[in-house]
């Protein structure tokens, strides 16, 4: 069956800086009855460990640390009055949070050389922490840096980096489009990281969506997004030039 990508499919795409509720609040500040669904950046929480190697195992350790750390910090900030409860859970619209690739795919998206760079950086950081004679004399501080610090940073850099952004952007757009077709959704709201916003919007337009793309409310987020896209474009152009020379 050929997917229906006829005219009339609308999307509001909002960039999110992930450190406050300003962006999701701005996205749902409208008559939600006019919209079929809200897609938010997120992925299946399952880790597929079959035939995995050391790199993905270390990635998984970092991911488990962050999975437990994020709700703990949110409860703390909520108790201090710094954040409000999850605004998307309170929104009067259906929310789908699994548009991103699986953990295993995200790790593979980094490519062979990208994965080796991440592993080498983690190894060097661990060795530096162990042998550094300055500022790390306290055993407890060394332990915090070694675990959970370095594994958590390893995970974050594996997920958000210029090497894998292009594939993640395309994957998220395709995931949104396929789910919307299956569920017959024609008017959608989309919340993705600011670093992904422009590319996801471009891919959705290529798939036949009329996209209203809106940047994050955070000034720092907009700066980070532009810097990330700049580096991603350079790496993408470099990769294409290498491929053309090889051909």
N, C-alpha and C positions, 0 to 999 in steps of 0.2 A: 504493500500500500504506500503510495507516494504521500509524504507529509504535506499538510495544508499550510503553506506559507503565503497565503493570500494577504491582500492589503487589510489594514485595520488593526494590526497588532501594535500595541503601544507599551512602552516601558519607561518608567522613571528610574534612572540609575544614580544612586547616591554613593559618593566616596565616604569611607569611614576611617577614622584614625585610631579606633579601637581603645582609646584611653579615657573616653567619657561617653555620656549618653547623648551628647548634642546632635550627633549625626543621625542615629536611629530616631530620635525624637523629631528632628526636622523632616525625616522621610514620612513618618506616620501622621504628621500634623496636617491632615486633609480628610476629606470624606472617604473613609476606607470602604464604604459600601459600593463605591464605584470601581473597586479594584478586586481582581480575582484572587491574588495571592501575593505574598512577599517572600522573595528569595534572599537568603542571607548567607554570606560566606561561611562555610563549615564543611566538615567531612565525616565519613564513617569512622567511628572510634575504634574499629577493629584493627589489630596489627597482624598482618599475614607473615608469619615468621618462617614458613616452609622454605628451605633452601636459602635462607638469608645468610649473609656474611657479617663480619665484625662491624662494618660501618653502619648497616641498618640496625644491628643490635644496639649500638651506642646511641643512634638516633632515637630508638624506641625508649631507652632509659630517659633521655632528655624529654621526650614527649610525655612520659608518665609523670615526670617531675612537674612539668608545666600544667598538665591536666589537673593535678592535685593542688598546685600553688594558686592557680587563677581563681577558683571558687573561694579559697581561703582568704586571699587578698580582697576579693569582692565583699565577703561577709565582714571583714575588718573595716573596709572603707564605708560600707553601708552602716555599720554600727557607729562610726564616727560622723556619719551624715555627709560623707563626701560623694557618694553615688546613690542612686535610687535603685529599686529592684529592676530586674530585666524588663525594659520597656517593651520589647517585642512580645514577651509572654503576656503582657497586659493589653496588647493591641487587638482591636476587634477585626482581625483579618487572619486568614490562614497563613502560617509561616512554614517555609521549607528551608532547612538549614544544611542540607547535604548537597551542595552544588560543586564542591571542590573535589579534586582527585583523592584517592585513598592515600594513606601514609606511604605505602610501598611505592606507588606511582610517583609521588612527590619526590621521594628519595632518588628514584631512577631518573626523574626529569633533570636532575643536576648533571647528568652525564658522567662518564668515567673520570675525566680530568677534574670536574667540579667536585666529585665525591672524594677524590684523593686529596685535593687542596683542603677540604674541610677536615679530613682525618689528620693530615699533617699539622694543620693549625691547632687542632685539639691536643695533639701529642706535644707540640712545642709549648703550648700554654700549660699543660700538666707538668712538663719537665721544669719549666721556668718557675712554677709555683713551688715545686719540691726543692730546688737548689738555690733559689733566691735568698741571699743573706740579709736583704734590706726590707724592712717593713712587713715581713711575714713571719716573724719570730713566734708568734702565738700559734700553737698547734690547732686550736679551734678555728682560727681564721684560715689557715691552710686547708683544713678539711672542708670548710664551707665553699671555698673556691674550687677545690677538686670535686666536691660533691655536696650540693647540687649545682654549683655555679657553672662549671665548664660543660657538663652534659646538657644543661638547659640552654646555654648559649649556642652549643653545637646544633641543637634542634631548631632554635630560632633562625640561625643562619642557613640551615638546610631548607627551611620552608620559605623564607623571604630573602631572596637574593636575585641578582640580575640573570643568573644562568638559567633558572627554571621558570622565570616569570612568563615568558612567551607561551610556553606549553600549558602552564596553569591557567593563563588568561583564556586561551582557546578552549581548554577543557571546561572551564566554568561556563562560558558562553554556550557551548554545545549542550552541556548538562541542563542549563536553564531552558534552552530551546526545545530539547527532546521532552523534558518533563511537561512543559507548557503545551506541547502538541498532544501528548498522551492524555493530559487532564483537560484539554480544550480550554486553556486559559489564553485570553487575548489582551488583557490589560493587567500588567504586572508591575510590582515594585521590586527593585533590586538594591541590595546593600552589600558592597564589596569594599575591600581595603582601597584606600586612595591610590596606592601604587598600581592597582589593577584597573582602576575605573576607566581610563581612556581606551585601553586595549580591549577590555571586555565590551565596552560600548561599540567599538569599531566592529568586532566580531558579530555582535548582535545585529547591527545594521546590515552586515553582509548576509545574515540569515533572514533578513526581511522584516526586522523590527524597526519601528519609528522610536528612536531613543532620545529622551531628554536627560542629558548627562549633567549632574550637578556636583561640584567639588565638595570636599569636606569643609565643615565649619571651622576647623582648626587651621590657623595660619602656619603653624609649624608642620602640620600634616601636609599642607599644600607644597611647602618647600621640600619636604622629604619625598613626596610623590614625584615632583619634577626631577629631582636629583636621581631617583631610582629609575625613572623612565629614560633619562639621558644616558645612563650607564647601560641599561638594557638595550637601547637602540644601537649603541656603539658595538656591544658584543654581538648583537644580531647581525649588524652589517658586516662585522669581521667574519662571522661564521659563514655568511652567504658568499663573501669573497673567496674564502678558502674552498668552499664547495665548487664555485665556478672554476677556480684554478685546477682543482682535482679532475673536473670533467674535461 
